[in-house]
Amino acid sequence: MSVCVIGAGLSGLAVAHALKARGVGFVCVEKAPDVGGIWRQPQAGERGPGYLALHLNSTRRLTEFSDFPMPASYPLYPRHSDMAAYLRSFAEWAGVLDDVELRTEVVSVEQDPDLGWTVVSRDADGVLVTRRFGHVIVASGHHSQPVLPDPLPPGAEDFRGRILHSMDYRTGAEFVGRNVVVVGLGASAVDIAADLSRHASRTLLSVRRGLHVIPKQLFGLPVDEIADAPWFSAMPFAEQRQFVETALRVARGRMSDYGLPEPDHRVFSSAVTISDEILSRIRHGMVVPRPAITSFDGDRVVFADGTAEEADAVVYCTGYRMHFPFLPEGCPRGPRGAVELYRRVVSPDRPGLHFVGLIRPVGSITRLVEAQSRWLAEVVSGNAALPSQEGMREEIAAYLTDIDGRYGLSEGSSVQVDVGSYLRDLDGLLRSPEAGEHLPAR
């Protein structure tokens, strides 16, 4: 075996399928008891980013693997349990289950003097196993280390209620009759607030900074299918933005109409939140917007506008930090904290170390990890050449300069990609692998 794949979620299974199709020997290491990643966690009751209300925000067609369609019986936006069953069926169909070592956790990944890689893993019996590989592909996702405000608002240590991160939230049924504050306006925050509003006595949504909330459908069409349409892709970026902003004004109005802060940026200049539910729940009085939390006072939460509310629990949906404890310190981040990977895949300074799925598109990630996996299979099999280290660093620098101008540079923004242009870039690498260093940065 020449390749070690870490993780057997959607990204890891895409890698395994591509390597198998190319005849590349590999082992896929997964610490969970089954394949499927975050999509199988809610039903299994495991701690993780998944919760029982979790569902796709992208359509079935644009989330399925290109050569393995989802069942026609699935809804347009499948639930987590549908996705978990689909991913296991895909692994069986692709013939990669026997290549996956379940209940096996990677302890360390270290580069050898000959530029190979030593991987130490711990199996289900706690036995450490040491193996050497030519390549390591990290496909374990980047929602692993929860982030809470540091420090928490004054009085948090004496708060009589419960403070938790969305990582520890499973279902609103655990909060029946309680007053709960949800902090944030990202995907997890709006899903959890909507879920809680069906169970809790009172659900508050504390929002510090405005974001653009986009419904799943505009003009009767799924927004990701609009984004995928040739007529939309052909528009210059400025026209795409203007089109979406106009459509949102017609379909949704202003965010301030719902008691939420107006975004301080235009659409596509920061992350967007896709939700059909949250604005409706606010309009029906089931979710009540509030500004940022400034302090805790016994059993009350105090907000920036001076109001205070009794609360039994506060759920912080404040995101995650990339965390790869088995990798060399800081990897794959550079000195500015941004992820530095050639084509968002290859580590330029650590030959043989690669990442799949370490990207954040607006829409489904499936086609992107499939394209990453196909190209990477060509790279590790020796059929596609990488540029020099200097050439890779030049591409990374150009990409991060563009990101900095559009979003501001941070860990999260450094993995943002535009679906259409990124797919075209990877397709170009597959068609002309020897010309990779000449393709423009995206």
Sequence and secondary structure as in RCSB ss.txt:
>XXXX:A:sequence
MSVCVIGAGLSGLAVAHALKARGVGFVCVEKAPDVGGIWRQPQAGERGPGYLALHLNSTRRLTEFSDFPMPASYP
LYPRHSDMAAYLRSFAEWAGVLDDVELRTEVVSVEQDPDLGWTVVSRDADGVLVTRRFGHVIVASGHHSQPVLPD
PLPPGAEDFRGRILHSMDYRTGAEFVGRNVVVVGLGASAVDIAADLSRHASRTLLSVRRGLHVIPKQLFGLPVDE
IADAPWFSAMPFAEQRQFVETALRVARGRMSDYGLPEPDHRVFSSAVTISDEILSRIRHGMVVPRPAITSFDGDR
VVFADGTAEEADAVVYCTGYRMHFPFLPEGCPRGPRGAVELYRRVVSPDRPGLHFVGLIRPVGSITRLVEAQSRW
LAEVVSGNAALPSQEGMREEIAAYLTDIDGRYGLSEGSSVQVDVGSYLRDLDGLLRSPEAGEHLPAR
>XXXX:A:secstr
  EEEE  SHHHHHHHHHHHHHT  EEEE SSSSS GGGTHHHHT SSS  TT B SS HHHHSBTTB   TTS 
SS BHHHHHHHHHHHHHHHT GGGEETT EEEEEEE TTS EEEEEE TTS EEEEEESEEEE S S  EE   S
S  TTGGG SSEEEEGGG   GGGGTT EEEEE  SHHHHHHHHHHTTTSSEEEEE SSB  EE SEETTEEHHH
HHHSHHHHTS HHHHHHHHHHHHHHHT  GGGGT   BSS TTSS  EE SSHHHHHHTTSSEEE  EEEEETTE
EEETTS EEE SEEEE   EE   TTSSTTTTB TTS B  BTTTB TTSTTEEESS  EESS SHHHHHHHHHH
HHHHHTTSS    HHHHHHHHHHHHHHHHHHT   TTGGGEE HHHHHHHHHHHHHSGGGGGGS   
